[in-house]
Amino acid sequence: MKTYTCRGYVLVCLFLGTTLSFNLSAAQQIALNPSSLNFGSISPGSGNTLTVQITNITAGKISIRHASVSGTGYSISGIVCPIIIRAGQSASFSVTFTPPTAGLDSGNVSLVTETWDGWRDRGLPSTVVLALSGSGLGSGQIGASPGSEGFGNVMVGNSQTLPATVMNSGTASLTIAQAAMSNAAYTVSGLNPPVTLAAGQSLTFNLNFVPVAVGSAPGNLTISSDAANGPLNVGLSGSGTAPGQLALSPASYNFGNVNQGASATMTGSLTATGSQITISSASSTSSEFVVSGSFPATLANGQSVAFTVTFLPQTSGTASGSISFVSNASNTPATEAVTGTGLAPVSHSVDLSWNASSGPSVVGYQVYRGSVSGGPYTQVTTSLDPTLAFSDTTVQSGQTYYYVATSVDSSGSESSYSNETKAVVPSP
């Protein structure tokens, strides 16, 4: 027996007691056009489909027994095995690439064929491999923080501003093309499309709520972009409340009589009623009345804040004016009348006199004054007085004073204090 090798198969034959062995290889039976597929770069989640033509390059019929695909994101369609193709004829199928993520992706389509004699497969199978390649593009992924904004209760005509952030959590840049509001009570600032955000980049902007009517005001911010997960919607909520009023107490101020050059102060309070109120400023129509307090101030409903009004008469006679408080209340500005009378200054003096001293060589006298009986005393004469009388013009209205005098001789020696005398200054 002899063994012969031919074309990859082993054939054993017996010729006159001799065994022959042949190796017969499987020849390619089909041609593919194109011979490989490159899908290029595709955004994750998107798909691209290419067509492949199968041509029978044998002299007889062939059977495609099996078709399979490998690689992430690849699929085949348009071919149901087994399929018979005559000599020189063609068939086609499709390959679709849908990358689930960014990055390079490769695979293969394997077609297993056999020759066909009309009613059964003949010969050994042949496998043709179609190489597949493609890449998933990096994509932008848009998001917002917070995902929704609640403005609470805001007085009609007032505004409330809250910050928000839009970010790109994807692997490629994205471009924001538009930011649109569904309710005119809301506006956006600091986000001015077109805006490009690189991968990992974020942008903080402001959302503004200015209610135009009492009641709930739902809304939505829609941010349109080329992100893979766009558009982005941010829910907005808020309610408009009716304006409150600012109550003043007391209703008016009368300072009565105040000496010119002196001052008098009265206190008052401001109370928010109906809603929160912001007092921005306080003013007076007359320089003789000064209003002061901690302004600006924001008062919750029912809360009060104190203020003072000071009367500083600059001339004698009746003075009048008004004080006002500017706020976001419906009764702004809230005003009150203020009046007072300035009195001309009253001059008082204490006239003193005494008997001549019996001591020798007396050349003058000194006068001393105290605020309590028995002293201590302070000298009120500015020089030695040679007379027996003195007028003290530095006294104040409504005060009580105690006076003593001393004599001074030619050598400068000063006597002890005289008897004390009391003087009561009227008011005013």
Secondary structure, 3 states (H helix, E strand, C coil): CCCCEECEEECCEEECCEEECCCECCCCCEEEECCEEEEEEECCCCCEEEEEEEEECCCCEEEEEEEEEECCCEEEECCCCCEEECCCCEEEEEEEECCCCCEEEEEEEEEEEEEECCCCEEEEEEEEEEEEEEEECCCCCEEEECCEEEEEEEECCCCEEEEEEEEECCCCCEEEEEEEECCCCEEEECCCCCEEECCCCEEEEEEEECCCCCEECCEEEEEEECCCCCCEEEEEEEEEECCCEEEEECCEEEEEEEECCCCEEEEEEEEEECCCEEEEEEEECCCCEEEEECCCEEECCCCEEEEEEEECCCCCEEEEEEEEEEECCCCCCEEEEEEEEEECCCCCCEEEECCCCCCCCEEEEEEEEECCCCCCCEECCCCCECCCEEEECCCCCCCEEEEEEEEEECCCCECCCCCCEEEECCCC
